[in-house]
């Protein structure tokens, strides 16, 4: 595909470019999930590609000297699993009209509902032109391959304007994030909460404390293969209990632990010197963010999930001076643990005009409902104020 002075091409594996070439496209605050090491680990361990329904099709922009100056992480999807923006109703409408919804084009981080750049540009001086070329190239890929649609999940705010200008419709989602208000310790965080929330957290932590557990915090740089094996056992068990299959393999976690250990933090709970549960944080110190990704246990204890996935993680963020802890998609129950609702957006382009108009009307109605939902959530903010108590 040619876009003026630029040439666009899709690659079937990120290994078709070098780590240096890909990571050179990332700004210092792009985050760990866009790094070559992360995306490559998913591909090398067959968590995407093959028969997973995630066909790799990363889009590249090259200049006349065949240098890579832009890129978009991209997949051709045969289903809508692992996305956290739900379009099952759209797929059903296509099916009812004897039209194929899949495959569709998806720019996102697989299995990871995090906001970040999707239109990657090496030279900021060329940002506008390269972003425009990437979006036009995405639409061309859709039409040339008879795909139903293109979806860009959770892009940076600065990219939404270009997507909207080229006909993408915006869709709101709600996540729940914890914000560090300069807390000196966990007790000061508790003091900032309303009495009801503070009492609830104390009760939950006391219930877990009755089991005489110990917690081991392990920096990714110190994590052993055995630590990752135990974590995976817990992670896999969570899916088994929900009668599902895990998206990621132990091989993937082991590879990630070796490839980018500075971005991981494991928390393991022990009882009587035996590990019984674990949670995983992805840490980005450049943006001062931690992402709660997975947790699991091989033994059920009431409230252990809250302790390990939330309270231990919040305590870690306070001690490390991390400003934001993202708890992942959905989960109103997080508000009772000190998290605040945050609106983020995704962008969608439907190739078929009739369905595009129908989706536009759907999103207009959904946006009204989402605004009312946010207003309702705001009535239950867990903080007394945004000021740190002395």
Residue pairs with C-beta under 8 A, 6 or more apart in sequence:
1 7
1 8
1 9
1 137
1 140
1 141
1 144
2 8
3 61
3 133
3 136
3 137
4 133
5 63
5 64
6 61
6 62
6 63
6 69
6 70
6 129
6 130
6 133
7 61
7 62
7 63
7 64
7 66
8 59
8 60
8 61
8 62
8 133
8 134
8 137
8 140
9 59
9 60
9 62
10 57
10 58
10 59
10 60
10 74
10 141
11 17
11 56
11 57
11 58
11 60
12 55
12 56
12 57
13 43
13 49
13 56
14 22
14 36
14 39
14 40
14 43
14 56
14 58
15 40
15 43
15 44
17 60
17 68
19 36
19 37
19 40
21 68
22 35
22 36
22 39
22 68
22 71
23 35
23 36
24 68
24 122
25 68
25 69
25 70
25 71
25 120
25 121
25 122
26 34
26 35
26 117
26 120
27 117
28 286
29 286
29 287
30 116
30 117
30 120
31 114
31 116
31 284
31 287
31 289
32 38
32 260
32 263
32 282
32 283
32 284
33 109
33 112
33 114
33 116
33 282
34 73
34 109
34 116
34 117
34 120
35 260
37 256
37 259
37 260
38 109
38 256
38 259
38 260
39 73
39 109
40 259
41 47
41 252
41 255
41 256
41 259
42 48
42 110
42 248
42 252
43 49
43 56
44 255
45 248
45 249
45 251
45 252
45 255
46 52
46 249
47 110
47 111
47 247
47 248
47 249
47 252
48 54
48 56
48 75
48 110
49 55
49 56
53 77
53 78
53 79
53 81
54 75
54 76
54 77
54 82
54 110
55 75
55 76
55 77
55 78
55 103
56 74
56 75
57 74
57 75
57 76
57 105
57 141
58 71
58 72
58 73
58 74
59 71
59 72
59 74
59 134
59 137
59 138
59 141
60 68
60 70
60 71
61 68
61 69
61 70
61 71
61 130
61 133
61 134
61 137
62 68
62 69
63 69
68 122
69 121
69 122
69 123
69 126
69 130
70 119
70 120
70 121
70 122
70 126
70 130
70 131
70 133
70 134
71 120
71 134
72 107
72 118
72 119
72 120
72 134
72 137
72 138
73 107
73 108
73 109
73 118
73 120
74 105
74 106
74 107
74 138
75 105
75 106
75 107
75 108
75 110
76 103
76 104
76 105
76 106
76 145
76 147
77 83
77 102
77 103
77 104
77 105
77 106
78 102
78 103
79 102
80 86
80 87
80 88
80 91
82 110
82 111
82 247
83 106
83 108
83 113
83 151
83 153
84 113
84 153
84 173
84 329
84 330
85 113
85 151
85 153
85 154
85 171
85 173
85 346
87 151
87 348
89 362
90 101
90 149
90 350
90 355
90 359
90 362
91 101
91 102
93 355
93 358
94 100
94 101
94 148
94 355
95 101
99 148
99 352
99 355
100 148
101 148
101 149
102 148
103 145
103 147
103 148
104 147
104 148
104 149
104 150
104 151
105 138
105 141
105 142
105 147
105 149
105 150
105 151
106 150
106 151
106 153
107 118
107 138
107 150
107 151
107 152
107 153
107 155
108 118
108 151
108 152
108 153
108 154
109 116
109 153
110 247
111 247
111 248
112 293
113 153
113 154
113 173
113 175
113 328
113 329
114 154
114 291
114 326
115 154
115 155
115 156
115 344
116 154
116 155
116 156
117 155
117 156
117 159
118 152
118 153
118 154
118 155
118 156
118 159
119 130
119 131
119 134
119 135
119 155
119 159
119 162
121 127
121 130
121 131
123 130
128 162
131 159
131 162
132 162
132 166
135 162
135 163
135 166
135 168
136 166
138 150
138 152
138 349
139 150
139 166
139 167
139 349
141 147
141 150
142 148
142 149
142 150
142 349
142 351
143 351
147 351
148 350
148 351
148 352
148 355
149 348
149 349
149 350
149 351
150 168
150 348
150 349
150 351
151 346
151 347
151 348
151 349
152 159
152 163
152 168
152 346
152 347
152 348
153 346
154 173
154 344
154 345
154 346
155 163
155 345
155 346
155 347
160 170
160 345
160 347
163 170
163 347
164 170
164 347
166 349
167 349
168 347
168 348
168 349
169 347
169 348
169 349
169 350
169 356
169 359
169 360
169 363
170 345
170 346
170 347
170 348
170 363
171 345
171 346
171 347
171 348
171 363
171 366
171 367
172 343
172 344
172 345
172 366
172 367
172 370
173 329
173 343
173 344
173 345
173 346
174 330
174 341
174 342
174 343
174 344
174 370
174 373
174 374
174 377
175 326
175 327
175 328
175 329
175 330
175 341
175 342
175 344
176 327
176 330
176 331
176 332
176 334
176 335
176 339
176 340
176 341
176 342
177 324
177 325
177 326
177 327
177 339
177 340
177 342
178 314
178 317
178 324
178 325
178 326
178 327
178 338
178 339
178 340
179 323
179 324
179 340
180 317
180 318
180 321
180 322
180 323
180 324
180 325
181 189
181 192
181 383
181 386
181 387
181 388
182 388
183 189
183 192
183 318
183 388
184 318
185 318
186 311
186 314
186 315
186 318
188 388
188 389
189 314
189 318
189 338
190 198
190 201
190 202
191 198
191 389
192 383
192 384
192 385
192 387
192 388
192 389
193 201
193 338
193 382
193 383
193 384
194 382
194 383
194 384
197 336
197 337
197 338
197 382
200 336
201 311
201 336
201 337
201 338
204 303
204 306
204 307
204 311
205 303
205 307
205 311
207 302
207 303
208 301
208 302
208 303
208 304
208 306
208 307
211 271
211 301
211 304
212 271
213 269
213 270
213 271
213 276
213 301
213 304
213 307
214 269
214 270
214 271
215 267
215 268
215 269
215 270
215 308
215 312
216 267
216 268
216 270
217 265
217 266
217 267
217 312
217 316
218 227
218 265
218 266
218 267
218 268
219 261
219 264
219 265
220 257
220 260
220 261
220 262
220 263
220 264
220 265
220 266
220 283
221 261
221 262
223 257
223 261
223 264
223 266
225 254
225 257
227 266
227 268
228 250
228 253
228 254
228 257
228 266
229 250
229 254
230 268
230 275
230 278
231 253
231 266
231 268
231 278
231 280
231 294
231 296
232 250
232 253
233 296
233 298
234 277
234 278
234 295
234 296
234 297
234 298
235 246
235 248
235 253
235 278
235 280
235 294
235 295
235 296
236 246
236 250
236 296
237 296
237 297
237 298
238 294
238 295
238 296
238 297
239 245
239 246
256 264
257 264
262 283
263 282
263 283
263 284
264 280
264 281
264 282
264 283
265 280
265 281
265 282
265 283
265 290
265 316
266 278
266 279
266 280
266 281
267 278
267 279
267 280
267 281
267 308
267 312
267 313
267 316
268 275
268 277
268 278
269 275
269 276
269 277
269 278
269 297
269 304
269 307
269 308
270 276
271 299
275 298
276 297
276 298
276 299
276 301
276 304
277 295
277 296
277 297
277 298
277 299
277 301
277 304
277 308
278 295
278 296
278 297
278 308
279 292
279 294
279 295
279 296
279 308
279 309
279 312
279 313
280 292
280 293
280 294
280 295
281 290
281 291
281 292
281 293
281 313
281 316
282 290
282 291
282 293
283 289
283 290
283 291
283 322
284 290
284 291
285 322
287 324
288 321
288 322
288 323
288 324
289 322
289 323
289 324
289 325
289 326
290 313
290 316
290 317
290 322
290 324
290 325
290 326
291 325
291 326
291 328
292 309
292 310
292 313
292 325
292 326
292 327
292 328
293 328
295 305
295 308
295 309
297 304
297 305
297 308
306 337
310 327
310 334
310 337
310 338
311 337
313 325
314 325
314 337
314 338
316 322
317 323
317 325
325 339
327 334
327 339
331 339
332 377
335 341
335 377
335 380
335 381
335 382
336 382
337 382
338 382
338 383
339 382
340 381
340 382
340 383
341 374
341 377
341 378
343 370
343 374
348 359
348 363
349 356
350 356
350 359
